[in-house]
Amino acid sequence: MKNIPVVMIIFGGSGDLAHRKLYPALFNLYEQGLIHDNFAVIGTARRPWSHEYLREQVSDAIHETHDQVDENDVKRFASHFYYQSHDVTNVEHYETLKKLAQELDDRYSAQGNRLFYMAMAPRFFGTIATHINDQSLTGSGFNRIVVEKPFGHDLASAEELNKEITASFNEDDIFRIDHYLGKEMIQNIMPMRFTNPLIKNICTSENVKNIQVTLAERLGVEARGGYYDTSGALRDMVQNHIFQIITLLAMPEPKDLSSSSIHKAKQDLLESMIIPTPEEVEKDFVRGQYLGSDNTFAYKKEPNVDPESTTETFVAGKVKFKKGPVADVPIYFRTGKEFKEKKNRIDIVLKHMNNPYGQAHSNNITIEIDPVSKIYITINGKKIDTSGIRRENLTYEFSKEEMAKVPDGYERLLHDVFVDDSTNFTHWSELKRYWEFIDTVEDAWQKENEKGNPKISQYLPYRMGPKEASDIFESPTEHWIYE
């Protein structure tokens, strides 16, 4: 594997994301040789840490995520980390950071390559991007920036943030990261669709009745009430994770597997996405909040949540496209807190056929993303002891040994950043279209709120969300496959 020379600056180097995800992922890439001798990492945050203390934190992060490691490897890896106490609003601190980056570039022969990672609160993204530009923090080699979600709060704020970032970086050098795109079964969607004639020929408007995407969470908002109450399920999950999945499911086949061809196919699809009217939002979307139980708080009683909050902890809705292999096919989605179990899955529901047996069910293609990874096709067959019809699953599933080898999403995506592969990242044109859809729904809900009678369904915890979510289907014969 090619050794990539680079100086990486992590804004938020003392934070939870860096500790749990970034440092272990970087160690794995170090072990693989993608980064090795010619790299350095600068962790920045406001805390008054030292180089030695950061290295201890890096070592701890590796031991917490790896069962067996070579201690000499861990020590050598951690020696490439440096800490700079940094206030992102203080222009003078960028000058100090610039000097340290240049010193490390010279020491490690990093060839002027810079990688910036925004692992801080989103409200600082624009400030950091602006000062990277006006303080000339970029190097003489490649300059890439990784931006965590959420990328804006609505279209207007996303456009402003994009303007600030593109002042320093070209679109091809901006990596808007969504760890869902690093998951094994998400990366399996395109190979499944385009390498299997059986599935490729079936997954068309002629054969598909609907597609269903469920991202169910077992937990409530817990300690994130303050953040969540300003976001909600639509912005927190649909604007990124769910739309990414839907795009992969509905996009036309790309000309080839290059990043540019894949993003063109996505953009062609998204240009045909139908933006709902206020009347369609009322009919095709459901928002809800979880109630309390003997052991749990209701959402409105969670810490740091407004007791009069109209923020949704559950949302179900519908998306349609005018073009693509499943044009005009309804794609339903739902996501929420305090479901009966954590389960992320996709169900492609095929149309019923007229048949002499009468009672035969439709066939479905199901992709389970979490907590297990598998694909199965539900088919009909004859019961052994009677003339009736039974249902069976043809299953594609990883063994425990295979699952142990599956890299974490952040490891995969950081690898792609280092090798300059933007396939599994969101381009601005795609993100803009997502926000146009989300803003339309949010605006319709806001008008409901202003009238003083918001339609927010209440649902019991550890069930399947509000019963009203079943009302969004276009026909009475449709229903949620995962129940």
N, C-alpha and C positions, 0 to 999 in steps of 0.2 A: 504494500500500500504506500502511495506517495506521501512523503513527509512535507506537510504544508508549513512554511515559515509564516509566523504571524504574531502580532501583539494584540491580545484580546483585552478589552476593557469592559468589565461588568459593572454597570451602574446598579447598585443594590447588592453588592457582593457580600454583605452581612446578613442578607435576608433568607427567608425560608425556601424560596424557589431555588436560589443558588445552592443552598446546603443540601436539599433533598434531591434535586434533579440535575443541576448543571455540573456540579463538581464530580459526582459519580459518572455522569455521561462523558465528561472530558477525560476522566481516568481511563474509561474503557477505550476511547479513541486513542489515547496515549499508548495503551497496551497493544493496540492494533497497529501502531506506527503511523497513524495519520498525522498526529502531532507528536513530536518527540524531542529533538535536540534544539530546534530553532523556533521555540515558542515561549511566550511569557504571558501571564494573566495578571491584570491589575484589578483587584477588587476595590470598589469605592463605596463609601457610605459615610454617614455623619459620625458614626461611633469612633472613638479614639483608639482603634486597634493598631497593632504593630504588624510587620511582616511575619514575625514568628507566630503571633496569635492567629493570624489568618491561616497559616500553614497547619497549625494544630486543628483548626476547624475543618480544613480540607481533608486532613487525615481522618478525623472523626467521621466525616460524611462518607468516606470510602468504606471504613470499617462497618458502618451501620447498614450498608447496602450490599456488601460483598461477604460471602461466607469464608472464603479463603483468598488471601492476597500475599504477595511477596513483599515483606516489609521494606526491603531495599528499594523496590519499585515505587512504593508509596512515598518513601522519603525523597527519592529523586524527582518524582512527579511534583510533590508539594514544593520543592525548592524553586520551581518556576513561577510561584505565586508571590505577588507583592501587594501591599495594601497602601491606599492613599485616602486619608480622611478627607471628605469632600462634601461641600455644600453645593448642590447643583444650581442654586440661585446666585452663587457668588462667582463673578466673572474671573476674579484673580485665581480661584482654585483651578480653573481650567488651564491656566498658564503653568501651574505646578504639575498638573497631570500631563500636559504636553511635554514638559521636560523629562518626566519620568518615562513616558512612552518612548521618547527618542533615545534615552540612555539604554533602555531594555532592547530596543531595536538594534542598537549598535552591539550590545553585549551578546545577543542571541542570533545575530545576522538574520533578522526577520524581513529584510528586503523592503522595508517601508510599508508592509501590509498591515492593515488595521481592521479589527472586527469589534464593533460596538454592540453591546447587549443591554437592552433596557429591561431590567428586572425590578423596577421600582413601581411605585404607585402611578397609574396612568396620567394623573394630573401634571406630572413632571416631564412627560415625554416631549412635549413641544419645547419646553425650556432647554432640555438637554440637546435636542436637535439644533436649536437656534445657536447655542453656544459652541457646539462642535463646529459649526460653520463660521461664526464670527471670530472665534479664537483659533481657527485653522488647526484643529486637532487631527485632521485627517493626515494620512501618510502619503509617501510618494509612490507606493505600490497600489494594490487593490484596497478599496474601502467599502465595507459592508456593514449594514446595521440590522439587528434583529429586534423586532418590536413585538412585545407580548400583547395579548388581548386584554381589555377591550381597546380597539382602535377607534376612539371617539365614543360619544354618547348618543349621537344622532348624525345625520348626514352633514349638517353644517359644521359640527365640531370635528368630524372625520376629515372633511375637506380642509379645514384650517390646519389640522395636524399634518395632513399629507403635504400641504404647502410648505410647512416649516421643515419637514424632513427632506423634501425634494430640493430644498435650497442647498443641501450638503451632499445628497446622494441621488444617483440615477435610479429610476424605477427598477432596473434590473439588479440593483445592489441593495434593495429594500426587501427584507425577509419578514413578512408579517406572519408570525408563527402561530399555529393552532395545533396543539399536541395531538388532537384527534387524527390529523392527517398522518401521524407517525404510527398509528395503531395497526397491528397486523391485518385485521379483517377489513379495515378501511382501505388499506393498500391492496387488498385482494379484490376489490370491487371491479376495477378495470380488467385484470386478467380473467376473472370469472366471466365478465360480460363479453369480452372480445376474443377469447381463445376457445370458447366452447360453442360450437354451432347450435347445439341443443338450446342453450340459454340465450345466445345472441338472436336466434330466429324467433324465439318465443317472446322475448321482452320487447314487444312492439305494441302500438295502440290497438292493433287488431286482436291481441291475445290477453293483454293485461287489463284487469278490471280496476285495480287501484294499487298504490304502493303506500306502505305505512312505515313510518320511522318513529320509534319509541326510545327516548333517553330518560329512564326512570332512576331517580335517586332515592335511597332509603332514608337518608338523613334530612333534617331540617336545616335552617340557616345557621344554627348554633351561634358561634361567636362573630359571624359575618353579617349580623343584622344591619349594622350601620351602612355597610357597602351595599348589601342586597336591596335595601329599601329604596335606593336611588337607581337600581338597575331593573330587577325583575327577571322572570324566566324568559321573556321574549328577547330582551337584549343580552342576557347572560348566556343563553344556550342556543336560541334559534338563529340569531344574527350571524353566528359563527359556526358552531359544530353542526347543527342540523342543516343549514344551507350548504355547507361543504359536502355533507353526505348526499343531499338531494341532487346537487350538481353532478356528482360522480355517477349517480344512478341514472340520470336523465340525459346526460350530454351525448352528442353524436360521437361516432368513432373518429378519433383524430387521424390525421394523415400519417403520422408516425408517432413514436414515443418521445420525441424531443419536448422539452419544456414549452417551447413556443407553440408547437402544434397542439399540445394538450390545453394550454391556456386559450388558444384561439377557439377550440371546440367548446370550451366552457363559456367563453364570451358570446359565441354564436347562440348558444342555448339561452343565456341570461337576457340577451336582447329581446327574446321572445317571451319572457316571463310576464304573466298577466298580473298587473298591480290591482288589488281589489278596490272596489268602491266602498264607501261607508256602509251602504246597504249590505254588501257582501261580507264585510267585516262582522256586522251584527249577526249574519246568518251562518257564516262559515268558521267563526272563531269563538273559543270559549276561554275565559280566564277564571282562575279560582285561587282561593287561599285555604291552607290547611287549618283545621280546627285543633283543639287540644284534646288530651285524654288524661287518664289518671297519672300517666308518667311523663307527659310532654306538654309544652306550652303551645297554645294556639299562636299562629304567626303574629297576630297583633299584640301579643303579650310577650314576644321574644325581646331580649335586651336590645336597646338602641333602635327599635322599630316604632314608628309613629302609631299610636293606638287607633288613629283614624286612617291608616294607610290604605291606599287602593292599589298597592303594588301586588302583582300576581306572583304566586309561588307555583302556579301551574298554567300552562297554555296548550291549547290544541288548535290546529288550524289546517288550512288547505292551500296548496300551491299548484298552479297549472302553467304549462308552457304551450305556445302556439307551434313550436317547431321541435324537432328531435324525434327519436324513435318512439317515445311515449307521449307525443303531442296530444293534448286534450285529456290525458289520463289524470284523474285526481291523485295528488300525492299528499297524504294526510300525515301530520306530525303531532306529537304530544311530548311534553317534558314537564317534569315537576319534582317537587320535594315531597318526602314522606310517602312514597309509594310502598307497596307491600314488600318489595325487594329491589335491590340494585339490578337493573337489567337494561342493556343497550342492544337493540336489535332492529332489523329491517325485515319486513314481510312484503314480498311481491306476490300479490294475489291474482291468480289467473282466472279468466272468465269461465263460468259454468258452460258445459257442453250438453247438448241434447244427446241422451244415451238411453239404450233400452233398459238399463238397470234402475233409472229414475232417482235412486237415493244417493248416487255417487256425489261426493263433495268436490269442490274445486281443488286444483293443485296449487300449492304455494311454494315459493322459493324463499327460504329464511336464512338470513345472515345474522348470527349472534356475535356481537362485538365484545361485550363484557357481561359477566365476569369470566365466561368461558368463550373460546373462539372456535366457531364451527359454522359450516354451511350445510343446510339440508333441504332436500326437495321432498315435499309431501305428495305421495302418489296413492292411487286406489288399487286394490287388488282383491282377489276372492278370499273369503273366509274359508278355512280348511273344512270345517264340519257342517257348514250350511251353504246356501246359495247366496248369502248376503255379501256385502262389500265391506272390506276393512281398509283402514288407512295405515300406511307404512312410510318411514322416512329413509331416504337414501342420504347418507351422511358423509361429509368431508370434515374430518376433525383432526386436530393435532394431538399427539401423545403428550404425556407429562414431560418426557425427555425433550421433545421438540419445543414445547412451550418454555422450557427452561432456557432454550437458546434464543428465544425471541427477544430482540433488543428493546429497551425502553423507547418510547416515542421521542423523547428529547435526544437520546443518543443518535437515533436515525436522522432526525432533523438537523442537529448540529453537524453531523457528517455532511449532509447536503449543503449546508451553508459554507463549510470549509472548501468543498469541491465545486462550489458555485452552481448548484443545481436547484433551481427555483420551482421545480415541478410541484412539490407538495407544500407550497406557500401560496398565499392569496395575493393576486394582483389587484392594483387599485381599481381597475375597471370592474372587477367582480365585486369587490367590497362595496363600491359605490352603489351597485345595483341592489345588493343585499339591504343596504341602508334605506334605499328608496322604498323598498317593500316594507321594512320594519317601521319607518316613519309614518307610512300611510295607516298602518294598524294602530300605532301609538296615538296618532292624531284623532282617529275615530274614537278611541277609548277616552282620550282627554275631553272630547266634546261630551261624551256620556257623563264623565265626572263633573263637568261644569254644570250640567243639568241637574245634578244632585241625586241622580239615581243610577249609579254605575252597576252594570250587570256583572257581578263577581260571585261566582258559585262558591259555596263553602263545601269542603269535603273532609271526611274523617281521615285521620292519619293511618298509614299502613294498609291502604286499600289501593284502588287503581285510579285515583283522582275523582273529580266530580262526574256524576252520571250524565250530566249535560254534554260531556265530550262525545257521547255516542250520537248526538243529534246533528253533527256536522256532515254526516255521510249523505251522498247524493240520492241514494235509493234505500228503501227499507230492508233490502236483502244484504246490505253491506254492514260490517261490524268490525270491531277491533279483533284481530287474530290473536294477539297476546292478551289474555285475560287472567 
